[in-house]
Amino acid sequence: MIATPHNPLLRADRLVKRFLGVVALKGVSFDLRPGEIHALCGENGAGKSTLIKTLSGLYPAGTYEGEIFVDGKPVAFHSIADAEAAGIAVIYQELALVEEMTVAENIFLGEEPRCGLLIDWDKVYRVARAQLKHFKIQIDPAQPVKSLGVGQKQLVEIAKALCKKSRILILDEPTAALTETEVKSLLNILRDLRQRGFACIYISHKLDEVLAIADRITVLRDGESIATLETGKTNQNEVIRHMVGREIKDFFPRRPTRRGTCRLSVRGLSVEESLQEISFDVYAGEVLGIGGLMGAGRTELLMHLFGAWGDRFAGAVELNGQAFVAATPHDAIRQGLVLVSEDRKRHGLILEQSIGFNLSLSSLAKLTALGCIDKHREFERNKCFFNFLRVKAPTLETLVSQLSGGNQQKVVLGKALMTGPQVVFLDEPTRGIDVGAKVEVYELVNCLTKAGQAVVLVSSELPELIGMSDRIVMLCAGRVSGEFRREEATQEKLLAAAMGMVAERAER
C-alpha cells in the first residue's frame, strides 16, 4: 500500500503503555506522512520518550496495547532491529558513535561490505563518501569521529541511519548541545531530506525551532495526545497552552526587588588564557545575567570563582566585603557561594542514587555531628526541599535516573540551596527542560532574590537573559564587552556586544 497524506507512512493507534501501575501512555494516537517533519512537544514526563521507544521497538510488541501501522499495514516490532528493518531509525541525544573509529567505519559499523571473509575497506570509504555527498553532509569519511564537533557527530548519526535505508528518522532533542551555526546546518539538512521524501519525527523543547522546521505539531500531556496542529495555523502561545493545560501570560515572571549591599565584587580578574581583566559586581536581591557566544568564557568564569577551574594571574574577589579565595568547591560552599552546573548529569547528580541522597550531598558538613550524619535531621531537611520544589516523584527514595529532566534539575537546585548560599551561580539552568519547568525555575529565582540572595545567571537564550536579569554583562573572547540595564537591553544590542562590536557600561 502506498503511503499518502490520507494513508500515512507511520501511524500509532490508541497506544497504552504501563509501568508498575503507572500509565505512561493513555491511548495516544499519532501519524507521520511521507516527506513530513512532525514535531512532538510536551513537558518532561508527558510521554514523548515512551512513545518513540514504543514506535522504535525498544518496548516490544506485547508490552503495550494498541496498534502500530507502517505503510498502512499492522506491524509488531519485537526489537529495535525489527523497526530498523521497517525503515525506522532513532537518533538520541546521547549519540551512539565509537569515538576512536572513522566516520566511514561508524556509518557501516556491524554491516560492513565484505569481499570473502574480509571487509572491503575500499568500498566502505567509497560508498560512505558518495552517501555523504548525496545528502550534502560535508564531512571527510576518513576523519576520526573524536575530532568532530557535536553538530558534525549528529550529522554522522543521520548519515548512518540513511545508509541503512531508513525512511523515518526520529530525532530526540537534536540541537540541545549545538551552536547556532550547527543548528542552522542541521535544519537545512532536514529540509533537504524532506524534499527527498524522507519523514522525520522531531522532538525539542525549543519552540522557535519547532515552528521553523515542522509541518505539524502533536502535543502530549500526561500521557495523552492533546492536539495535532498545523504549524502555519498556530503559534508559540497556543502550543504552550496545550502543553501545560493553562495560559502562561507572563513567561518571564521576573519581580525586581530592592537592591541591597554588594554580595560579590570581581576586579581585574585574569585566569590562564581564557579570561582577561573581568570586573563586575552583583548585589543582594539582584539577578546579574552573563551572556556571550560559545567560547566567550562564561562557564570558565563561574567555574573559576567556584574553585573548580583555572589558575588566577591577576585580580581580586570579595564576598560580602571580605577577600574571597576558593581553592576548591568545598571552600566556595563553606563561604556562601554555590554553583549549579550546566551539565546536571555529569557534574550535578549521582543518577543511580536516590533523590534524598543527592539533595543533601553538598550539605553533609551541616548535618554531621561527631563524625555521624544526623539521619532524622537529614530526612526533615530533604523533605522540606522536596516539597518546596514540588519534585514530581513518589518518595525521596526514588532514583534520580527515573526522573524527568525538569525534576532532575529541581533536585540539582535543591542540592545547591540546601547549602544556605548568599550567592547562587546558575549556569544554563533551563537547558533541556520543558516550558512548565522553566517557569518554575524562574519563580524560584524570584524567591531567592526576594530572600536577599544574589543570583548570577548564565544563559545562551537571549530572551531568557533579558527577561530574568536586572543587569546583563556580555563577554567576548574572555573580556567584558558590554553591560546593560534590563530596560535598555535588546537582543540586537546583546548580540553586537557578544561579537565585540560595542563596549557599553550600565550605571551602577
C-alpha positions in Angstrom: 0.0 0.0 0.0 1.4 3.4 -1.0 1.7 5.9 1.8 -0.1 9.2 1.2 -1.3 12.1 3.4 -4.5 10.2 3.8 -2.7 6.9 4.2 0.3 7.8 6.5 3.7 6.3 6.4 3.6 5.6 10.1 0.6 5.5 12.4 0.1 4.8 16.1 -3.5 3.9 17.1 -4.5 4.3 20.8 -1.2 3.2 22.3 -1.3 2.4 26.0 1.9 1.7 28.0 2.1 0.8 31.7 5.0 0.7 34.1 4.3 -1.0 37.5 0.8 0.6 37.7 1.8 3.9 36.2 0.2 4.6 32.9 2.8 6.4 30.7 0.7 6.4 27.5 -3.1 6.7 27.7 -4.4 5.9 24.3 -2.0 8.0 22.3 -2.7 8.3 18.5 -0.2 9.8 16.1 0.6 9.7 12.4 3.5 10.6 10.2 3.1 11.5 6.5 5.7 10.9 3.7 8.0 13.9 3.3 6.9 15.5 6.6 8.7 16.8 9.6 6.3 16.2 12.5 7.2 17.6 15.9 6.4 16.1 19.2 6.1 18.6 22.0 5.2 18.2 25.7 6.6 18.7 29.2 9.1 16.3 30.6 7.1 13.2 31.7 4.4 13.9 29.0 5.1 10.6 27.3 7.3 11.6 24.4 10.2 9.2 25.2 7.8 6.4 25.9 6.1 6.9 22.5 9.3 6.9 20.5 10.6 3.8 22.4 7.4 2.1 21.5 7.5 3.1 17.9 11.2 2.1 17.5 10.8 -1.4 19.0 12.6 -0.8 22.3 9.4 -1.6 24.0 8.4 -4.8 22.1 5.0 -5.8 20.9 3.1 -7.4 23.7 4.3 -4.9 26.3 1.8 -2.3 25.2 -1.8 -2.0 24.0 -2.9 -0.5 20.7 -1.5 -0.9 17.2 1.3 0.5 15.0 1.0 0.6 11.2 3.7 1.1 8.6 2.5 1.8 5.0 -1.0 1.1 6.2 -0.1 -2.5 7.4 -0.1 -3.5 11.1 3.4 -4.3 12.4 4.7 -6.0 15.6 8.2 -4.9 16.4 9.9 -7.3 18.8 13.2 -5.5 18.8 15.0 -2.4 17.5 16.3 -4.4 14.6 12.7 -5.1 13.5 11.9 -1.4 13.5 15.2 -0.7 11.6 14.2 -3.3 9.0 11.0 -1.4 8.5 12.9 1.8 7.9 12.7 3.5 11.3 15.9 4.9 12.9 16.2 6.8 16.2 18.9 9.4 16.8 19.1 10.0 20.6 20.6 13.0 22.3 23.3 10.6 23.7 25.0 9.7 20.4 25.8 6.1 19.7 29.2 6.5 17.9 32.6 4.9 18.5 34.9 7.9 19.1 38.1 6.1 18.0 36.8 4.9 14.7 36.5 7.0 11.5 33.3 8.4 10.1 33.0 5.7 7.5 33.7 2.9 10.0 30.9 4.3 12.2 28.5 4.6 9.3 28.9 0.9 8.4 29.5 -0.5 11.9 28.2 -4.0 12.1 27.1 -4.0 8.4 30.5 -3.7 6.6 30.6 -4.8 3.0 32.8 -7.8 2.6 35.0 -9.4 0.0 35.0 -13.1 1.0 35.8 -13.1 4.7 37.5 -9.7 4.7 36.0 -6.3 5.0 36.1 -4.4 1.7 37.6 -1.2 3.0 37.7 0.5 -0.4 34.0 0.0 -0.7 33.4 1.3 2.8 35.1 4.6 2.2 33.9 4.9 -1.4 30.2 4.4 -0.5 30.4 6.5 2.6 31.9 9.4 0.6 29.2 9.1 -2.0 26.4 9.0 0.6 27.7 12.0 2.5 27.9 13.9 -0.8 24.5 12.8 -1.9 22.9 14.1 1.3 25.0 17.3 1.3 26.9 16.4 4.5 30.3 17.9 4.2 32.5 15.6 6.4 35.6 13.6 5.4 34.7 9.9 5.8 38.3 9.2 6.8 38.2 11.6 9.8 38.2 10.1 13.3 34.8 10.8 15.0 36.6 12.0 18.1 37.9 15.0 16.1 34.4 16.2 15.2 32.2 18.8 16.9 28.9 17.8 18.4 27.0 19.1 15.4 29.1 17.1 12.9 28.6 13.9 15.0 24.9 14.4 14.8 25.2 14.5 11.0 27.2 11.3 11.1 24.4 9.6 13.0 22.0 10.8 10.4 24.2 9.5 7.6 24.5 6.2 9.4 20.7 5.9 9.5 20.3 6.9 5.9 22.9 4.3 4.7 20.7 1.7 6.4 17.8 2.7 4.0 15.9 4.3 6.8 12.8 6.2 5.6 11.8 7.6 9.0 14.2 9.5 11.3 13.3 10.1 14.9 15.4 12.9 16.4 15.3 13.3 20.2 16.5 16.8 21.3 18.9 17.0 18.4 20.1 20.6 18.9 20.4 20.6 22.8 24.2 20.9 22.7 24.7 22.6 19.3 25.9 26.1 18.4 23.7 28.4 16.4 25.7 27.7 13.3 25.4 23.9 13.8 21.6 24.2 14.4 21.2 26.0 11.1 23.3 23.4 9.3 21.2 20.5 10.8 17.9 22.1 10.0 19.0 22.7 6.4 19.9 19.0 6.1 16.5 18.0 7.4 14.7 20.4 5.0 16.7 18.8 2.2 15.7 15.3 3.3 12.1 16.4 3.5 12.3 17.4 -0.2 13.6 14.0 -1.0 10.6 12.3 0.6 12.1 11.3 4.0 9.9 11.6 7.0 11.0 12.9 10.4 9.7 12.9 14.0 11.3 15.9 15.7 11.4 16.2 19.5 12.5 19.5 21.0 11.8 21.9 23.9 12.9 24.8 21.6 9.6 26.0 20.3 11.0 28.6 17.9 13.0 25.8 16.3 9.9 23.6 16.1 7.8 26.3 14.5 10.6 27.0 12.0 11.1 23.3 10.9 7.9 21.3 11.5 4.9 20.8 9.2 2.7 19.7 12.0 3.0 19.6 15.8 1.5 16.9 18.1 1.3 17.9 21.8 1.4 15.3 24.5 0.3 16.0 28.1 0.2 13.5 31.0 0.5 10.6 28.5 -2.3 11.7 26.2 -2.3 13.2 22.7 -3.9 16.5 23.3 -3.8 18.2 19.9 -2.2 18.0 16.4 -1.7 21.4 15.0 -0.8 22.7 11.5 2.4 24.8 12.1 1.3 27.5 9.7 -2.0 27.9 11.6 -0.7 28.0 15.2 1.8 30.0 17.3 4.0 29.5 20.3 1.4 30.6 22.9 -1.1 28.1 21.6 1.4 25.2 21.7 2.4 26.2 25.3 -1.2 26.4 26.4 -1.8 22.8 25.1 1.4 21.6 26.7 0.8 22.9 30.2 -3.0 22.9 30.2 -3.2 26.6 31.1 -2.4 30.0 29.7 1.1 31.3 30.7 0.6 35.1 30.5 4.0 36.1 31.9 6.6 33.7 30.6 9.5 35.5 32.4 8.0 36.4 35.8 10.9 38.5 37.0 9.9 40.5 40.0 12.5 43.2 40.6 13.3 43.5 44.3 15.0 46.2 46.4 18.8 46.0 45.7 20.8 45.5 48.8 24.5 45.5 49.6 27.2 44.2 47.3 27.4 40.5 47.7 30.2 39.7 45.2 32.7 42.0 43.7 35.2 41.0 41.0 38.0 43.3 39.9 40.5 42.8 37.1 40.2 39.0 37.1 42.6 37.3 34.7 42.7 33.5 34.6 45.0 31.5 32.3 44.5 32.4 28.7 40.7 32.4 28.8 39.7 35.3 31.0 41.2 38.8 30.9 40.5 41.8 33.2 37.0 40.8 34.1 35.2 43.2 36.5 31.6 43.2 37.8 29.5 43.4 40.9 26.4 41.6 41.9 24.1 42.8 44.8 21.7 41.2 47.2 18.3 40.8 45.7 19.6 41.1 42.1 19.9 38.8 39.1 23.1 39.5 37.1 22.9 37.9 33.7 26.1 36.8 31.9 25.9 36.2 28.2 28.2 35.6 25.2 28.8 33.3 22.3 30.1 29.8 22.9 33.8 30.0 23.9 33.4 33.5 25.4 34.4 32.3 28.9 31.0 32.3 30.7 31.3 28.8 32.2 35.0 29.2 32.8 34.3 32.4 34.8 31.8 30.7 37.1 33.9 27.5 37.4 36.9 29.6 38.5 35.1 31.6 41.1 33.7 28.3 42.4 37.1 26.9 42.8 36.8 24.3 40.1 39.0 25.6 37.3 42.0 27.7 36.3 45.0 29.4 37.9 44.4 33.1 38.6 47.1 35.5 37.3 45.6 38.8 38.4 42.6 40.3 40.1 40.7 40.4 43.4 37.4 39.0 44.5 35.4 40.0 47.5 32.3 38.2 49.1 30.3 40.4 51.4 33.2 42.9 51.6 35.8 40.2 52.6 38.5 38.8 50.4 37.3 35.6 48.8 39.5 32.8 47.7 38.2 29.4 46.9 40.8 26.7 46.2 38.1 24.0 45.9 34.3 23.9 45.5 34.1 22.9 49.2 35.8 26.2 50.1 33.3 28.2 48.0 30.3 26.4 49.5 31.7 27.0 53.0 32.0 30.7 52.4 28.5 31.0 50.9 28.8 30.6 47.2 27.3 27.7 45.2 27.2 26.7 41.5 24.5 24.8 39.6 26.4 23.4 36.7 25.2 23.4 33.1 25.7 19.6 32.8 23.5 18.3 35.6 24.1 14.6 34.7 27.8 14.8 34.6 28.5 17.4 37.4 25.3 17.8 39.3 23.8 14.4 40.1 24.6 10.8 41.0 21.9 9.3 38.8 21.7 5.8 40.4 21.3 7.3 43.9 18.0 8.5 45.5 16.6 12.0 45.5 17.3 12.3 49.2 20.9 11.2 48.8 21.5 13.8 46.1 19.7 16.6 47.9 21.9 16.5 51.0 25.2 15.7 49.2 26.6 19.2 49.4 25.3 19.9 52.9 26.6 16.9 54.9 29.0 19.0 56.9 26.0 20.9 58.3 24.2 17.6 59.1 27.0 15.8 60.8 27.9 15.6 64.5 30.8 13.7 65.9 31.5 12.2 62.5 28.0 10.8 62.1 25.2 12.0 59.9 22.0 13.0 61.8 19.7 10.9 59.7 16.5 12.4 61.2 17.6 15.9 60.5 18.8 15.0 57.0 15.4 13.5 56.2 13.5 16.5 57.5 15.7 18.9 55.5 15.4 16.8 52.4 11.6 16.5 52.8 11.4 20.3 53.2 13.1 21.0 49.9 11.4 18.1 48.1 8.0 19.7 48.9 9.2 23.3 48.4 10.5 22.5 44.9 7.4 20.3 44.1 9.5 17.4 42.8 7.2 15.0 40.9 8.2 11.7 42.4 6.6 9.1 44.7 9.2 9.5 47.6 12.6 10.7 48.5 13.9 7.2 47.8 13.1 7.4 44.1 16.2 7.1 42.0 17.2 10.3 40.2 17.7 8.4 37.0 13.9 7.7 36.9 13.0 11.4 37.0 12.2 13.7 34.0 14.8 16.3 33.0 12.8 19.1 34.7 12.6 17.2 38.0 16.3 16.3 37.9 17.0 20.0 37.5 14.9 20.7 40.6 17.0 18.2 42.6 20.2 19.9 41.4 18.8 23.3 42.5 17.6 21.8 45.8 21.1 20.4 46.5 22.6 23.8 45.9 20.1 25.7 48.0 20.4 23.4 51.0 23.9 24.7 51.5 22.4 28.1 52.5 24.3 30.2 50.0 24.3 34.0 49.7 25.4 34.0 46.1 24.0 31.4 43.6 25.6 30.8 40.2 23.2 29.3 37.7 24.8 28.0 34.5 22.2 27.3 31.8 19.6 26.3 34.5 16.8 25.7 32.0 18.7 23.8 29.3 16.8 20.7 28.2 13.7 21.2 30.3 10.2 21.9 29.3 8.2 25.1 29.3 6.4 24.5 32.6 9.6 23.5 34.4 11.3 26.6 33.1 8.7 28.9 34.6 9.1 27.1 37.9 12.9 27.7 37.8 12.2 31.4 37.1 9.8 31.6 40.0 12.5 30.0 42.2 14.9 32.7 41.1 12.4 35.3 42.3 12.2 33.6 45.7 16.0 33.7 46.0 16.3 37.4 45.3 13.3 38.2 47.5 15.1 36.5 50.3 18.1 38.7 49.7 20.3 36.3 47.8 22.3 37.3 44.8 22.0 35.3 41.6 24.4 35.1 38.6 22.6 33.7 35.6 24.5 32.4 32.6 22.2 31.6 29.6 22.6 31.2 25.8 19.0 32.2 25.3 18.8 36.0 24.9 15.1 36.3 25.6 15.7 34.4 28.9 18.7 36.6 29.7 16.7 39.8 29.1 13.5 38.5 30.8 15.2 37.4 34.0 18.1 39.7 34.6 18.2 43.1 36.3 21.6 43.8 34.6 23.4 41.9 31.9 27.2 41.6 31.4 28.3 40.3 28.0 31.6 38.5 27.4 33.5 38.3 24.1 36.8 36.3 23.9 37.2 36.3 27.7 36.6 40.0 28.2 33.7 42.1 29.3 32.3 43.6 26.0 29.2 45.4 27.3 27.0 45.9 30.3 23.3 46.8 30.1 20.4 47.5 32.4 17.3 45.3 31.8 15.2 48.2 30.4 17.8 49.1 27.8 18.8 45.6 26.7 17.7 44.3 23.3 18.7 41.1 21.5 20.4 43.2 18.8 22.5 45.1 21.4 23.4 41.9 23.3 24.4 40.1 20.1 26.5 43.0 19.0 28.3 43.0 22.3 28.8 39.3 22.2 30.6 39.8 18.9 32.7 42.6 20.3 31.1 45.3 18.3 30.2 47.6 21.2 31.6 48.5 24.7 28.9 49.9 26.9 28.6 50.1 30.7 25.4 50.4 32.7 25.1 52.8 35.5 25.8 51.1 38.8 
